[in-house]
Amino acid sequence: MRTIDNINDLNKSDFLSIFGNVFEKTESVAMEAFELKPFKNFEDIVFKMLDIYENYEKNKILDILNAHPELAVAKKNDL
């Protein structure tokens, strides 16, 4: 089991291989999150990744949702 210290010690390549698909087909979220290390705990990683996504410009969010039509239908009223 990984600890937060293990995650904070990951190099960029390993970090992206683990977290790059959290937002499927949107590795940019993980790339930006990597720059925000060190993380305090696992919740901190989640919060930072969600914050990155939620602060994307509307057109980038639409691109992500369009790559996942089932999400776009569920989220269309949120935009």
Secondary structure, DSSP 8 states (H G I E B T S, - for coil): ---HHHHHT--HHHHHHHHTTSSTT-HHHHHHHHTT---SSHHHHHHHHHHHHHTS-HHHHHHHHHTSHHHHHHHTTT-
